[in-house]
Amino acid sequence: MRTLVLGGARSGKSAWAESLFDGDVSGGSLSGRVPVDYVATARPWPGADGFDADFSARIAGHRERRPAHWRTVDDVDAVEALRRPSAPFVLVDDIGTWLTNVFDRAHLWDSPRGSAAPWTDELVAAVRDWGGPGTGDCELHSPTAAGPAADGGEAGVVKQEPHLVIVTPEVGMGVIPEHRSGRLFRDEIGALNGRLADVCDRVVLVVAGLPLTLK
């Protein structure tokens, strides 16, 4: 299963995406210790006096909100993390900062539209081909699952399909950005979101913390 979660700034998209793994991956029957790889794409931004304090605080807030048993993956690119997943459940947050990092590293802000295609093509292919560790369902402990051990006080087992959740910003609903870099980012992330939606099984738009299923 691949789910794409879109939303504007402060829309609640990240919190909603995280809630998909908050003990209710299988209709609320899981124990709450779902093995999740959290692929963090944000990096502190340099500012005039060191790193951007506001952005660093936002990163810290996301980190503090995540369950302690989740594994944070922030030492490799998101594409590489998707190609070699080590957990059956993966959350990528978010594609906007990933694309910004691509433009920064490759110095593409003054380049023609479409210059990021080598990187975005790789990302779309990695999402399309993602299947989690192995290709079948994984087994998770559930306190409510029926089974030989259920009446003995121990958790039963449920089978669960691997799940990839991708968070991405929706930036096409506001005014036209004043600067070229803003217009370039808006156009490129919009095109990338459309391609990701094509290869995902489910697409959800989050507004004011409320989900609207688009696909």
N, C-alpha and C positions, 0 to 999 in steps of 0.2 A: 504494500500500500504506500502510495506517495501522496502527501497532502501539501498543497501550496496555500499559505496563509498570507493574505494581503491586508494592508491597512495604512492609514496615514500616520503622521507623527502623533504619539501619545494616544493612539486609538485603542490600546489594550491588546494589540495583536500578539506581542511576545508573551504576555501573561496567559492569553487564551491558548496559544500554541503549547506552552508548558503544561497547561492543565490537561492536555490530551494524554499525558503520561503520568498524571497525578493519581495513580491507583485506580483509574477507570478505563484503561485501554480495552478491557473486555467487558464493557457494560457495568463497570463498578465492582467487578468481582475480584480484582487483583489486590495484593497485599499492600501496595503502595511503594514497594521497593523494586520498581521496574528498572532493569539495566539500561541506562540511556547514555549515549555519547552526545555531549553538547558541543557542537562545532561552533566556536565563538570566532566571528570574523572581525570584530572591532579591535582596534589597537589605539592606545592613547595618542592623541594628536599633539604635535609640538605647538606651543604657543609662544608669545613674546617672552614670557618668564618661565620657560620650561614647558612641561606638558599641560594641555588644556585642562584646567581643574574641573570645569563643569562636565566635560565629556568623560573624564576619568571617574567622576562621581557616578555618572550614569552606568558605566561599566561595573563599578563596584556594587551598585544596587542590583544589577542583574545577577552578579555572582552570589550575592547574599541571599537572593530569592531562590536560587536553585537548591534542590535537595543535596545533602552532603554525599550521598552515595552515587550521584551522577558523576561521570568522568568528563572533565572539560578538556577539549581538544583545541588548543590554540597555538600549537607549535608547527603546524603544517597548513598548507593551503586547503580550502574547502574541497577543491576537486580531488586532491590526493586523499583527503579523509573519506570522501564518498567512495573512492575506488578501493579502499582497504578498510572497510568498517570492521570494528571489533565487537560491536554490540548489536542486537537485533532491532534496537530502537535508536534512531538518530534524529537530533534536532539541530538544524542549521539556522543561526540567527546572527546577522541577516544578510541578504543578498545585496542590499544597498551599500553597506560598508565594504563588502567584498569587491563590488565593482569600483568603488572609490579607490580602494587599495590598488586594483589593477591599473587604473588611470594614473595613480601616483607613481607606481613602480616603473611603468612603461612610458611615462611622460607623454600621455595621450591627450592632455587637456586642450592642446592647440591643434590636434590632428583632426582629419575629416571624420564624419560620422561613419560608423562601421569599422573603425580601426581596432576596436577591442574584440573583433570577431574570433580571432584565434583562441582567446581565453573564454569567451562566452560559449563558443561551440563546444569546448571541452567540458564546461559546466553542464550544459544541456545534455550532452552524451552521458556524463556520469550519473545524472539524475535518471535519465531514461533507462540506463542499464543497471541501476541499483537494485540489489535484492537482499541485502543484509548478509550476515554470515551464513553460508550455505544457501540453499534455494527453497527449503521447506519451512514449515511452521516451527516455532520454538515453544518450549515448555516452560510455564511459569507457575509458581506456587500461588494458590488461591485459598483463602480461609473458607470460602463458600462452595468450592467445587465439590461435586459428589465424587466419591472414590473410596477405596478400601480403608484409607487412613482418616477419612473425614470424621467418623464417629469416635476416633481415638484422640481427638483434640489437635491433630496435626493437619497442616494445610494439605489440600488436595492439589491436583495439577490440572491446568488448562492449557490447551494449545492456542497459540496466538501468532498471527501473521506478522512478519517484520514490518515496521512502519517507519517511513522517512517523512519528517515534517520540515518544511522550508518556510522561513519567514522572510517577507520582502516588502519594501515600502511601495505604496500606491501614491505617486506624486503627480498624476496627470489631472487632478481635479481643481487645482488652484490657478492663480494667475500665471501668465507667461513670465518666466524668470527674466530679470533685467540683464544679467550677464550671460555671455556665451557659454561659459562653463556650466551654469545652471541649466540652460536650455539643452546643452549636450547631454548632461546627466539625465534630465527628464526624458529625452528621446530614447537614450540607450537603455535605461532601466525599464521603460515602457515596452520596448521591443523584446527585451529579455524576459520580462514577466509573461508576455504572450507566448513565447516559446516554451517556458517552463510550464505554463498552464496546459499546453498541448500534450506534454509528456506525463503530467501528473494525473492520478486517478480522481482526485478530489481537489476543488478549489474553493476557498472560503474567504470572504471579505469581512473584516472586523471593523465595526464602527461603534464608538462609545462602549467598547467591551463586549458588544453583541455580535454574534456571527451570522452571516448571511451566506448560505451555500449557493455558489454560482455553478458548480459542476459536481 
